[in-house]
Amino acid sequence: MPAADRRYTGSFDCYKKILAADGIAGLWVGVVPNIMRNSIINAAELASYDSYKQIASQNLGMGEGLALHSLCAFGAGFNAVIVGSPVDVLKTRLMNKVAGQTSNPIVMIG
């Protein structure tokens, strides 16, 4: 991206402009959507990892080791992406919303 198209020249410029425009609360605009996104992704990942591990060890006869953990981690990561992608899009839209735009998540999805 060309330098002329950038909003900020660096981190401190970003902080300065946000504080000037929105105050200290402006630095925390995306915290709630980010917490919700992380909670959903972590829940999907933790639950599916344990389920995959149980299935692989009981039904496939896999023992403890790198192969078992790699397979389960891959499956859990895949589930986390599938479950988390819609929430990630919503989080990004909320964090990038322009003044005057709606904060209604249902409207922002479409």
C-alpha positions in Angstrom: 0.0 0.0 0.0 1.4 3.4 -1.0 2.4 5.7 1.9 -0.2 8.3 0.8 -3.0 5.8 1.2 -2.2 4.9 4.8 -4.2 6.2 7.7 -1.3 6.3 10.1 2.4 6.7 9.8 3.1 4.3 12.7 1.8 2.9 16.0 2.3 6.1 18.0 0.6 8.2 15.3 -2.3 5.7 15.4 -2.7 6.0 19.2 -2.4 9.8 19.1 -5.1 10.1 16.4 -7.5 7.6 18.1 -7.1 9.3 21.5 -7.7 12.8 19.9 -10.8 11.6 18.0 -12.5 9.2 20.5 -10.7 9.4 23.8 -9.4 6.5 25.8 -12.6 4.5 25.0 -11.5 4.6 21.3 -8.6 2.3 22.0 -11.1 -0.4 23.3 -13.5 -0.3 20.4 -13.0 -3.9 19.3 -12.4 -5.6 22.6 -15.9 -7.1 23.0 -16.2 -8.6 19.5 -12.6 -9.9 19.8 -13.4 -11.6 23.2 -16.5 -13.2 21.7 -14.6 -14.4 18.7 -11.8 -15.9 20.8 -14.3 -17.6 23.1 -16.1 -19.3 20.2 -13.0 -20.4 18.5 -11.4 -21.7 21.7 -14.6 -23.6 22.7 -14.8 -25.2 19.2 -11.1 -26.1 19.3 -11.0 -27.6 22.8 -14.1 -29.6 22.4 -13.2 -31.0 19.0 -9.6 -31.9 20.0 -10.8 -34.0 22.9 -13.5 -35.7 20.7 -11.0 -36.4 17.9 -8.5 -37.8 20.4 -11.1 -40.1 21.9 -12.2 -41.3 18.4 -8.7 -41.8 17.2 -7.5 -43.7 20.2 -10.6 -45.9 20.7 -11.8 -46.5 17.2 -8.6 -46.3 15.2 -6.3 -47.8 17.9 -3.8 -44.9 17.8 -1.6 -44.7 20.8 -0.1 -41.5 22.4 2.4 -39.9 20.1 3.1 -37.3 17.4 0.7 -38.9 14.9 -2.2 -38.8 17.3 -1.7 -35.3 18.4 -1.0 -34.0 14.9 -4.2 -35.6 13.6 -6.3 -34.2 16.4 -4.7 -30.8 16.2 -5.4 -30.6 12.5 -9.0 -31.6 13.0 -9.5 -29.1 15.9 -7.9 -26.3 13.9 -10.2 -27.1 10.9 -13.3 -27.0 13.2 -12.1 -23.7 14.8 -11.8 -22.1 11.3 -15.2 -23.3 10.2 -16.9 -22.1 13.3 -14.8 -18.9 13.7 -14.8 -17.5 10.2 -18.3 -15.9 10.3 -17.6 -14.4 13.7 -14.2 -13.2 12.5 -15.8 -11.3 9.6 -18.3 -9.7 12.0 -15.6 -8.7 14.4 -13.6 -7.1 11.6 -16.7 -5.2 10.3 -17.5 -3.9 13.8 -13.9 -2.8 14.4 -13.7 -1.0 11.0 -17.2 0.6 11.1 -17.4 4.2 10.2 -19.2 6.7 12.4 -22.9 6.7 11.5 -22.9 3.0 10.4 -25.1 0.5 12.3 -23.7 -1.6 15.1 -26.4 -4.2 14.6 -24.6 -7.5 13.9 -27.6 -8.9 11.8 -27.5 -6.0 9.4 -23.7 -6.0 9.2 -23.5 -9.7 8.1 -25.6 -9.2 4.9 
